[in-house]
Amino acid sequence: MNYEKYMRRAYELAVSAGKKGFETFGAILVHNGEILAEAENTHDWQKGVFGHAEYNLVHKCAGKYSDEILKECTLFTSCAPCERCLCAIASLGVKTVVCGVSYKEFSKLLPFDHKILDREGLLKSLGIEMKLTESVLEDEGMHVFEWWGGEYHPLEDLIREMDEIKGKKR
């Protein structure tokens, strides 16, 4: 499977969400080389509306495709999913998740440092088999965040701002 092709589509969706004023995340579900569904982030933290791209994708697909098809699918997401989305993906029965930007790299844009967490191991301890692949076209994916919230900001500026915030907390 051509991971790069599908990841670029997830990145396009992420930029589209960002240009609409949302956070820049996109996700797609692929079965046998065919895109079954796509979703953008519609999360609105001010209104308290959870709308992460992966969660929106799960919502579109739940009850629409058989368990047999879903377990054969690959979910592509522009960035490693939060734990809430990871559980939603697991509830769908998808066994393969491919992430553009890794948890570690995304933490450069967060006000806290990266924590190593064995997400596959945690899921396995719950009886859920899932393979997570990270860092597909990661450099390209980091630049998607330049459109976070509807305005363009160079990646270097975003990282520098977070480094300053992290420095103040130490």
Backbone bond lengths (Angstrom), bond angles and torsions (degrees), N, CA, C in turn:
res aa  C-N    CA-C-N  psi(-1)  N-CA   C-N-CA  omega(-1)  CA-C   N-CA-C  phi
1 M - - - 1.451 - - 1.536 108.35 -
2 N 1.301 115.78 140.29 1.465 121.83 -179.46 1.531 109.91 -84.79
3 Y 1.312 116.24 89.37 1.462 120.59 -178.40 1.526 112.24 -57.55
4 E 1.324 116.91 -38.95 1.460 120.54 -175.62 1.532 111.42 -62.60
5 K 1.316 117.04 -41.91 1.473 121.35 179.71 1.531 110.71 -57.49
6 Y 1.317 116.05 -48.95 1.456 120.17 -177.31 1.525 111.99 -72.91
7 M 1.333 116.41 -34.01 1.456 118.59 178.66 1.523 110.37 -66.98
8 R 1.313 116.53 -39.64 1.472 118.64 177.64 1.527 110.73 -60.72
9 R 1.323 117.68 -36.29 1.462 119.83 176.81 1.530 110.34 -66.81
10 A 1.310 117.76 -40.54 1.468 120.38 176.45 1.532 110.10 -61.34
11 Y 1.330 116.99 -38.94 1.463 120.77 177.77 1.529 111.31 -65.92
12 E 1.327 117.21 -38.74 1.469 120.19 177.23 1.531 110.11 -60.79
13 L 1.322 116.25 -43.46 1.463 120.34 178.07 1.523 111.22 -63.50
14 A 1.323 116.25 -38.97 1.467 120.48 179.49 1.522 111.17 -63.64
15 V 1.320 117.11 -45.57 1.468 120.51 178.34 1.525 110.03 -63.25
16 S 1.322 117.18 -40.64 1.462 121.21 177.62 1.531 110.52 -58.02
17 A 1.332 116.71 -45.11 1.472 120.53 177.82 1.524 110.42 -61.45
18 G 1.327 116.49 -43.95 1.454 120.40 179.97 1.516 112.46 -61.77
19 K 1.312 116.74 -42.54 1.466 120.32 -179.75 1.526 112.01 -67.07
20 K 1.333 116.76 -19.17 1.470 121.41 175.96 1.528 111.35 -87.57
21 G 1.335 116.27 -0.80 1.456 120.37 178.63 1.512 115.01 99.18
22 F 1.320 117.11 3.79 1.458 120.85 179.19 1.524 110.50 -96.65
23 E 1.313 115.83 175.90 1.463 120.04 173.31 1.520 108.32 -70.89
24 T 1.321 116.54 151.09 1.458 121.60 -169.90 1.528 112.36 -90.67
25 F 1.333 114.76 87.64 1.457 121.48 176.15 1.523 109.08 -140.62
26 G 1.328 115.44 143.22 1.452 121.48 176.98 1.512 109.76 -142.37
27 A 1.338 116.66 154.67 1.464 120.97 -178.93 1.520 109.63 -148.49
28 I 1.335 115.14 148.18 1.462 120.88 176.49 1.524 109.72 -139.06
29 L 1.312 115.19 153.03 1.460 121.74 177.23 1.520 108.07 -115.28
30 V 1.336 115.90 126.37 1.456 121.94 -175.20 1.527 110.15 -121.46
31 H 1.328 114.93 134.67 1.458 121.36 175.71 1.518 108.62 -131.14
32 N 1.319 116.31 120.76 1.470 121.85 179.77 1.530 112.73 49.50
33 G 1.320 116.37 43.17 1.458 121.53 176.63 1.518 115.30 81.69
34 E 1.319 117.54 0.28 1.460 121.30 179.76 1.524 110.21 -109.70
35 I 1.322 116.45 132.27 1.464 120.64 176.12 1.529 107.96 -76.22
36 L 1.335 115.29 118.24 1.466 120.51 179.76 1.525 111.71 -87.24
37 A 1.340 116.08 -34.60 1.461 119.94 -176.85 1.528 109.42 -159.34
38 E 1.322 114.92 154.66 1.465 122.60 177.59 1.522 108.67 -134.74
39 A 1.324 115.95 154.48 1.462 119.33 176.86 1.521 110.32 -153.38
40 E 1.319 113.89 147.70 1.460 122.14 174.66 1.521 108.57 -111.12
41 N 1.296 115.29 165.11 1.449 121.62 174.78 1.523 109.33 -73.86
42 T 1.319 116.62 133.46 1.466 122.85 174.00 1.528 110.31 -129.49
43 H 1.314 115.75 20.30 1.467 121.92 -177.59 1.530 110.65 -62.01
44 D 1.310 116.85 132.42 1.466 122.15 177.30 1.522 107.96 -128.57
45 W 1.322 115.80 93.72 1.468 119.58 -174.99 1.524 111.63 -67.70
46 Q 1.323 118.47 -26.91 1.467 120.08 178.65 1.525 111.69 -66.96
47 K 1.320 116.27 -36.51 1.463 121.09 178.79 1.525 112.02 -90.40
48 G 1.331 117.12 -8.70 1.452 120.67 -178.42 1.515 112.58 74.84
49 V 1.339 116.94 30.29 1.463 121.82 -179.21 1.528 108.53 -102.92
50 F 1.320 115.60 117.12 1.463 121.20 179.22 1.518 108.45 -83.20
51 G 1.317 116.57 120.81 1.451 120.18 -178.25 1.513 112.23 -148.15
52 H 1.328 116.62 45.40 1.467 119.21 177.95 1.527 109.10 -62.67
53 A 1.319 116.03 149.16 1.471 121.06 -176.28 1.522 112.09 -55.77
54 E 1.330 117.50 -45.06 1.460 120.89 -178.07 1.533 110.71 -64.29
55 Y 1.317 115.96 -41.60 1.460 121.17 179.68 1.530 110.06 -64.86
56 N 1.338 115.96 -42.94 1.463 120.17 177.41 1.525 110.81 -61.56
57 L 1.319 116.85 -38.76 1.457 121.52 178.55 1.528 111.14 -65.05
58 V 1.322 116.27 -43.93 1.471 120.51 177.83 1.528 109.87 -59.51
59 H 1.326 116.42 -43.34 1.464 121.13 178.68 1.529 111.87 -58.47
60 K 1.328 116.22 -41.45 1.471 120.44 179.71 1.523 111.99 -65.46
61 C 1.315 116.18 -32.81 1.474 120.66 -170.87 1.520 114.18 -96.73
62 A 1.313 117.37 -23.40 1.466 120.30 -178.14 1.524 110.09 -61.13
63 G 1.316 116.40 127.32 1.452 121.36 179.03 1.526 114.02 79.64
64 K 1.326 116.85 -4.32 1.463 120.39 -179.21 1.528 112.40 -97.16
65 Y 1.336 115.65 -33.79 1.462 121.00 -177.69 1.523 109.52 -119.65
66 S 1.319 115.59 149.92 1.463 120.16 -179.03 1.527 110.65 -69.93
67 D 1.311 115.47 157.80 1.465 121.08 176.19 1.525 110.52 -57.17
68 E 1.327 116.22 -38.30 1.466 121.27 -179.58 1.530 110.99 -60.15
69 I 1.307 116.85 -46.67 1.472 120.54 178.67 1.518 110.62 -66.10
70 L 1.318 117.23 -46.20 1.465 120.68 -176.15 1.526 112.57 -60.43
71 K 1.323 117.01 -38.91 1.465 118.27 -179.42 1.524 111.73 -70.13
72 E 1.329 117.67 -18.24 1.467 121.87 176.79 1.533 112.47 -90.73
73 C 1.311 117.34 -7.03 1.468 122.02 -176.61 1.518 112.23 -80.19
74 T 1.311 113.98 160.44 1.458 122.05 169.51 1.516 107.49 -118.94
75 L 1.322 115.82 129.25 1.453 121.01 176.45 1.519 107.73 -99.21
76 F 1.311 116.26 123.46 1.463 122.49 177.35 1.518 107.89 -104.21
77 T 1.315 115.79 130.63 1.450 120.41 178.99 1.523 109.24 -132.70
78 S 1.317 115.30 140.83 1.456 120.34 -174.89 1.523 112.45 -63.45
79 C 1.309 116.69 -24.51 1.471 121.57 -179.09 1.525 108.31 -145.71
80 A 1.307 116.09 150.24 1.463 120.31 179.03 1.529 109.51 -52.51
81 P 1.319 117.82 130.63 1.464 121.28 -173.59 1.525 113.36 -72.88
82 C 1.329 114.17 148.82 1.462 119.68 173.55 1.528 107.68 -64.86
83 E 1.308 116.23 168.51 1.463 120.39 -177.35 1.524 111.64 -64.67
84 R 1.308 116.90 -36.10 1.467 120.71 179.36 1.530 109.72 -62.57
85 C 1.328 116.85 -44.54 1.465 120.71 178.92 1.523 111.10 -69.39
86 L 1.320 116.29 -37.30 1.460 119.60 178.70 1.529 110.59 -60.26
87 C 1.317 116.86 -40.50 1.470 120.46 177.04 1.524 111.06 -66.98
88 A 1.326 117.06 -38.02 1.471 119.88 177.53 1.525 110.27 -63.39
89 I 1.337 116.40 -43.16 1.466 120.84 177.96 1.523 109.64 -61.03
90 A 1.319 116.24 -44.00 1.467 120.74 179.13 1.527 110.42 -61.27
91 S 1.321 117.41 -38.03 1.469 120.10 -179.82 1.521 111.68 -66.28
92 L 1.320 116.73 -25.34 1.457 121.67 178.00 1.532 111.20 -75.11
93 G 1.334 115.95 -23.66 1.460 120.14 179.69 1.514 114.21 95.87
94 V 1.328 117.20 5.16 1.465 121.24 177.91 1.523 108.40 -69.44
95 K 1.315 116.25 132.33 1.466 120.84 -175.31 1.531 113.24 -102.71
96 T 1.345 117.47 -13.90 1.453 120.46 -176.15 1.524 109.94 -127.79
97 V 1.332 116.01 122.15 1.457 122.35 178.87 1.516 108.08 -124.29
98 V 1.326 115.87 127.70 1.462 122.06 179.27 1.519 107.66 -115.97
99 C 1.325 115.07 123.83 1.464 121.99 -175.30 1.522 110.47 -111.35
100 G 1.312 116.10 137.64 1.449 120.28 175.59 1.517 110.95 -72.40
101 V 1.309 116.45 -69.80 1.460 122.55 -179.59 1.524 108.68 -90.32
102 S 1.313 116.12 130.42 1.465 122.22 -178.00 1.526 111.41 -75.74
103 Y 1.316 115.41 163.65 1.464 120.76 175.40 1.527 110.00 -56.85
104 K 1.316 116.57 -44.22 1.468 121.05 -177.29 1.525 111.60 -63.18
105 E 1.318 117.01 -46.99 1.460 120.06 -177.72 1.528 111.02 -68.60
106 F 1.327 117.72 -39.41 1.468 121.05 179.25 1.525 111.17 -62.70
107 S 1.326 117.20 -30.16 1.470 119.74 -178.86 1.529 112.08 -62.48
108 K 1.331 117.56 -17.04 1.474 120.18 174.85 1.524 111.52 -64.53
109 L 1.332 116.47 -19.39 1.459 121.52 -178.39 1.529 112.53 -106.33
110 L 1.319 116.43 12.80 1.455 122.15 -179.22 1.531 109.95 -117.11
111 P 1.319 117.08 154.64 1.470 119.67 -178.02 1.530 114.67 -78.35
112 F 1.316 117.12 13.34 1.467 120.84 177.23 1.518 108.81 -138.73
113 D 1.313 116.20 160.61 1.459 121.53 -177.55 1.525 111.47 -79.84
114 H 1.315 114.97 159.67 1.463 123.21 179.63 1.530 110.68 -67.44
115 K 1.324 115.27 136.13 1.467 121.69 172.86 1.513 107.76 -114.55
116 I 1.303 116.12 130.20 1.459 120.10 176.39 1.520 108.04 -74.90
117 L 1.319 115.63 127.93 1.457 121.98 -179.07 1.526 108.11 -140.79
118 D 1.297 117.15 128.20 1.465 121.93 179.73 1.523 109.19 -84.43
119 R 1.328 115.25 82.89 1.459 120.55 -177.10 1.528 111.82 -65.56
120 E 1.332 117.25 -41.19 1.469 119.93 177.67 1.529 110.06 -61.13
121 G 1.329 116.96 -41.67 1.461 121.46 179.65 1.520 112.14 -65.81
122 L 1.325 116.15 -40.41 1.470 119.47 177.80 1.524 110.78 -63.09
123 L 1.329 115.95 -45.44 1.463 119.09 178.28 1.525 110.88 -62.84
124 K 1.323 116.35 -41.61 1.467 120.46 -179.69 1.529 110.43 -60.82
125 S 1.341 116.78 -38.54 1.469 119.60 179.00 1.525 111.91 -64.29
126 L 1.330 116.20 -18.31 1.462 121.94 176.37 1.530 112.21 -96.74
127 G 1.341 115.50 4.55 1.461 120.10 179.24 1.521 113.72 84.80
128 I 1.333 116.76 18.06 1.468 121.30 -177.84 1.520 108.89 -111.99
129 E 1.330 115.08 120.04 1.463 120.32 177.15 1.519 108.86 -92.04
130 M 1.335 116.24 123.02 1.451 120.89 176.97 1.520 108.80 -148.91
131 K 1.314 115.56 135.60 1.462 122.00 177.10 1.526 107.82 -105.61
132 L 1.342 116.09 121.35 1.464 122.47 177.13 1.521 109.12 -105.46
133 T 1.309 116.38 125.29 1.459 121.94 174.71 1.521 106.88 -116.03
134 E 1.319 116.81 126.01 1.460 120.87 -177.59 1.524 111.13 -113.06
135 S 1.321 114.15 168.23 1.471 124.01 169.47 1.526 114.28 69.78
136 V 1.331 117.80 39.87 1.464 121.50 175.55 1.527 107.92 -89.83
137 L 1.319 116.45 115.61 1.471 122.48 -175.19 1.534 110.66 53.12
138 E 1.324 114.89 44.44 1.465 120.61 -171.93 1.529 113.80 -62.20
139 D 1.321 118.22 -41.51 1.473 119.61 179.35 1.526 110.44 -59.82
140 E 1.310 115.85 -44.51 1.466 121.18 177.30 1.528 110.05 -61.45
141 G 1.306 115.82 -41.94 1.458 121.08 -178.82 1.517 113.80 -65.58
142 M 1.311 117.38 -35.02 1.471 119.56 178.42 1.532 110.89 -62.49
143 H 1.307 116.61 -33.28 1.468 119.68 -179.88 1.523 112.78 -72.59
144 V 1.307 117.66 -16.51 1.460 121.25 174.45 1.528 109.70 -59.41
145 F 1.325 117.13 -34.98 1.467 121.08 -176.84 1.524 112.99 -68.63
146 E 1.308 117.30 -8.27 1.459 120.54 176.53 1.538 111.23 -64.53
147 W 1.325 116.48 -17.60 1.465 121.33 -179.99 1.527 113.05 -101.93
148 W 1.316 117.56 12.42 1.461 122.82 -178.37 1.527 110.30 -53.52
149 G 1.315 116.49 125.25 1.459 121.33 172.94 1.517 116.14 73.59
150 G 1.330 118.29 14.18 1.452 120.05 172.85 1.511 117.22 97.97
151 E 1.309 117.28 -11.75 1.460 120.36 179.11 1.517 109.76 -120.66
152 Y 1.327 115.39 143.51 1.456 120.01 179.09 1.528 110.50 -80.30
153 H 1.338 115.38 131.31 1.467 122.92 174.25 1.518 107.18 -138.77
154 P 1.335 118.67 126.77 1.469 120.27 179.34 1.528 111.45 -55.64
155 L 1.315 116.01 140.34 1.459 122.21 -178.48 1.525 111.67 -53.85
156 E 1.305 116.53 -42.81 1.471 120.27 -178.61 1.528 111.05 -58.96
157 D 1.341 116.98 -38.32 1.468 120.56 178.40 1.523 111.04 -66.91
158 L 1.324 116.79 -41.15 1.462 120.74 179.78 1.530 111.19 -63.23
159 I 1.313 116.30 -43.25 1.473 120.50 179.55 1.524 110.01 -66.58
160 R 1.322 117.36 -43.00 1.467 120.88 179.52 1.537 110.94 -61.20
161 E 1.347 116.92 -41.69 1.466 120.61 178.21 1.528 111.02 -60.38
162 M 1.327 116.95 -43.86 1.464 119.96 -179.87 1.523 111.03 -68.92
163 D 1.330 117.55 -36.76 1.462 119.99 176.39 1.526 110.26 -60.90
164 E 1.332 116.92 -39.43 1.474 120.67 178.29 1.521 110.48 -65.07
165 I 1.322 116.99 -43.45 1.463 120.82 178.93 1.527 110.32 -63.55
166 K 1.319 116.66 -44.68 1.466 120.56 179.12 1.524 110.57 -63.11
167 G 1.332 117.07 -37.64 1.464 121.20 179.32 1.513 111.73 -63.91
168 K 1.326 117.17 -35.14 1.462 121.65 179.09 1.518 111.90 -69.58
169 K 1.319 116.37 -27.61 1.470 120.92 -177.46 1.521 112.48 -82.20
170 R 1.304 117.07 -18.94 1.470 119.72 -174.94 1.490 111.94 -80.41
